[in-house]
Amino acid sequence: MPATTQTPDTPQQRVARLRAAMREAGVDAVVVPTSDPHLSEYVPPRWQGREWLSGFKGSAGIVVVTDTFAGLWADSRYWSQAEAELAGSGIVLMRLGEDDVPPHPKWLAEHFASLGAPSEPEAAQGAASHTASPRARRVAVDAHVLSLNAERALTLALGAVNVVAVPPAGSVADAAATPTPNRSATDDAPTIVLDTTHDFFDAIWPGRAGLPAQPVYAHAAPYAGEPRAAKLAHIRAGMAKHKADVHLISTLDDLAWAFNLRGSDVDYNPVFLGHALIDQDHVTLFVADGTIDDALRAELASDGIAVGDYFALPQALAALPAGATLLIDPARVTVGGVADVPAAVHRVEAINPSTLLKSRKTDDDLAHVRATMANDGAALCEFFAWFDANQGKTPMTELTVDERLTAARARRPGFVGLSFPTIAGFNANGAMPHYRATPEAHSTIEGDGLLLIDSGGQYVGGTTDITRVVAVGTPTAAQKQDFTRVLKGMIALSQAIFPRGTPAPALDALARAPIWAGGADYGHGTGHGVGYFLNVHEGPQVISYRSPGNPNMAMEPGMITSNEPGIYRDGQWGVRIENLVANRPWQETALGEFLNFETLTLCPIDVRCIDLALMRPDEIAWLDAYHDKVREAIVPLVEPEVAAWVTSRTQPLAG
Amino acid sequence: MPATTQTPDTPQQRVARLRAAMREAGVDAVVVPTSDPHLSEYVPPRWQGREWLSGFKGSAGIVVVTDTFAGLWADSRYWSQAEAELAGSGIVLMRLGEDDVPPHPKWLAEHFASLGAPSEPEAAQGAASHTASPRARRVAVDAHVLSLNAERALTLALGAVNVVAVPPAGSVADAAATPTPNRSATDDAPTIVLDTTHDFFDAIWPGRAGLPAQPVYAHAAPYAGEPRAAKLAHIRAGMAKHKADVHLISTLDDLAWAFNLRGSDVDYNPVFLGHALIDQDHVTLFVADGTIDDALRAELASDGIAVGDYFALPQALAALPAGATLLIDPARVTVGGVADVPAAVHRVEAINPSTLLKSRKTDDDLAHVRATMANDGAALCEFFAWFDANQGKTPMTELTVDERLTAARARRPGFVGLSFPTIAGFNANGAMPHYRATPEAHSTIEGDGLLLIDSGGQYVGGTTDITRVVAVGTPTAAQKQDFTRVLKGMIALSQAIFPRGTPAPALDALARAPIWAGGADYGHGTGHGVGYFLNVHEGPQVISYRSPGNPNMAMEPGMITSNEPGIYRDGQWGVRIENLVANRPWQETALGEFLNFETLTLCPIDVRCIDLALMRPDEIAWLDAYHDKVREAIVPLVEPEVAAWVTSRTQPLAG
């Protein structure tokens, strides 16, 4: 197929083309989430249909289009950006979180209820490919970007009226012939059919990108950790626990970990597109043609791993024998991805064994991470030494921070790239937790206040993620109080000792209590799992009391988690202090096995921002010990003038 | 029907009679939970069928009987008791929590799977009243003691194989004619039918108790709080939120609260058996005949409340008009209780409005609680003063504690009864959180160690629940360390400040952190809601990270919760320190509305058990301020020698 050049059409024209396709297909509404067939956090261009359609560039948001309405559901982080980017598009910004804005499934249910049942001719009108029930309203979402869990949640939420799930492509069942409504019909509400059979973008998006297909490479010794054979044995042991014969992996960080491979198909995450099918005797890795060279293919073959074509997965699934038991993770495979599994194959649902295994870094992994943290800290100190020496002398903006800090990281051994886009926010910009300075909109750093920098790198020996807030000029007493409360929260969690297996969300209050005590709080979680030269956001553990605790969130030795409380004053300033911490065995006592945290991140915390009157002696002792460790690790890695800066910034506070 | 005297038959004979009734009904297994039609914590004798059948007297446990097996599922708290009480019964103790003991629904599913499908003649054999599917296994649970939520959980758990729910009595549908399996059938697994139509105990339990029917009385001014009309208006506002026309209440504390009535049908809880049906114009309270006298009936009538017979509820539900919307709480009504609701009535499920309202004590309620706490504390101090004066002089046992403490409470104004059975455990007995001394088995209090006393009273002005641990002779250093860590946990939670609406489970770690830091933990929750002259365990809030947080657990002003961390050393000693605390408004800041805790309980904490080296200055300051408050409240209420004891036990620790 010849390449088509991008047409300069407008969101209105694009929505109009989508509506035409909807009418053709007999669909009443289309939901466009921000998702891809691998349920990635950063979506490759091919699946950026939501952005293409609406013009909204934010990293999260859902577009819903009906024949009379188009809306973008986005949370408060994105409202000002979305307002600007949607201007003139005819697409309504639905401010998710405001009292009068229902979530999109509820909005759809109410919308259709207000319309009443379609008249029979109307419903029959364009239904070319489906025998619709005369009273059904059809809501389309592409099965290939919808996890099993997301499909169930959507079905349930649309269930405010009645719901019928349509089997995805590949199934022979007919929706209208086998309705399984989850509620009995009432007189007024039309049935809603969830139709997962359409990917409208192929037809309406000229120049839609193809699959990314960058070269796949081995994560080589000594950094790769356990050999492939050992990892596969662990995965097979996990399958055996569920009495599964075969297991499908579709999430990219699971694949990268399991096979000691890396790639660059997705921004910031060193992963490659693929799926894997594993049984007791065979392993097939399905990747785009040409992404694995002959040498690597031979290496994989010697480990018993066959390479198949990315598009050959459906046939492989369709060929699974009757009576086999397939292990799938309903949060980590899509409806479309498993559509071709024969009905005679039993399905067992559980978290991917690799997701649990991957979260528990080995002692070797952690040794590499410690060395990486020293290098990353050295890069940060180089930047901060320059920053302090040049404050008030060299003009600098928030963009300067990203440029110089990224350059300092890039000079460090093992550096591969950033682990996420740098957040550098001065004063009011620091109050936006997901702020990103752009050439069009950014602040100059001058005068007095606080500069918040949240950044991280991908290195062959680990992934980093660190936030520091530093003084610019002279911070105010109120800024120091906020800084100190956040620091106390960060220290409280750093010092925690807890039973092995404690659900991570249960620890959240430890970081918040000192912040609550000052009449403050923050709207984000306190911690997320972090990969090993992998995704900077990785499951399963989350330190957030808003997360439903589940057994997979049990804290286990080797897990790496961020510790990042904050306080945000709208329009004024923001404080967040973030270290990465690893779960380590502490003691086994008569009452159980206990873990504590080893702080991995190595970079001074700006004591010029501390209100010492708020600090307890044990907190000061923690900070002094931390600064000793930082100084010892960083000084040998940097030039003398940076070493002098490190030494001056790590002097003890206690007598 | 003439009364039948209790027959001295054995558990074997009783199980045999149950099996005969099962065969007659075509039932393959019976599940007997510990529950009643009002889902009470303490079950009236009529519904103590599990105890009658098995001989096991514990407060929790589930019996399952098949034609070849009878087992009691009980958790570790009850293992030694159950072993003794089941001896010779032929009933197997299933140690719930051990790795190889599946929960009873899973056990049933596996049991039937191992048997395979019944042969057609076998299945047809005794099925007198049901047209069973040829391959179905029928599991019976009485719909009248099964909440909607419990039925769903059981259906799901049995769903390891296939499940069909039978409509309860009153429905015309036939189970075999309208199967709705939640999974497609596989080749091997038999269908399991959940049959909720049988209460076998009427037939097999000669002398089964009738309904309790003690007199109902008004909770009178000034203690009753808001008048009935105001409470009903609040409930109707709650119904309106869910667009409900009518609302059914079956839980006894909700009824008692809503109507300012109390009773004595249930041990320790001042409640009466009943249901209520509330619509916008009418209120009917369904209670046993003769329990409400004419004067009270007239008083209720003047508040617009009609009194109906307890047994007239099904007819009232059956008469609900088509199209009406009924609000029910799936955790607080039974399957049998709503069986007669016509299909044409819409159901809306949500927590009872009264459950939320009741949890938020008014300022007037709290004023009465404060006075009650002073009186309860005075009774405790009378006991402790006597106890300290007589240690080593007067022989005393754990039973003495209950006798003398209960007598001291009974002398206090407004005392009605105990709020739960007193727990008094010396040394090793204190390590059992639910220990209860009996005339047959109890310890003498002598020598050295720790005595744990957990007790509480019902007063017309409030419900109390307090745990203290006191020194007997000289406690060891290890005992003092445990005591001090528990105290630090209790103080940490007492000092917490938190955003209004924080889910109660999120606060749990604050009490645990100082205990975890010593390599210890405890297996129970940290706090439960407490009623106002009502149940000592009341929802919705629970401070336990193991509880699934839900929006109903949001901390709101006026809620009363226990704060009771502990440490238990098997076979050695136990420490638990418990105060009740109330949520109070603290401050409204730029970042939100914050609450703190007011400690309500007033009784000295035994400083002789404290290891001062473990205490921080702010913790000592908290304890000294608490003891000042205790002394000021109690001294005026007690005789001089008790006042002297209180004064000596509340001296400040800080210089």
Interface residues (C-beta under 8 A of the other chain):
Chain A: S184 T186 A343 H346 A496 I497 F498 P499 T502 P503 P505 A506 L507 D508 A509 L510 R512 A513 W516 A517 G519 A520 D521 Y545 P548 G549 I567 R569 W586 Q587 T589 A590 L591 G592 F594 R616
Chain B: S184 T186 A343 H346 A496 I497 F498 P499 T502 P503 P505 A506 L507 D508 A509 L510 R512 A513 W516 A517 G519 A520 D521 Y545 P548 G549 I567 R569 W586 Q587 T589 A590 L591 G592 F594 R616
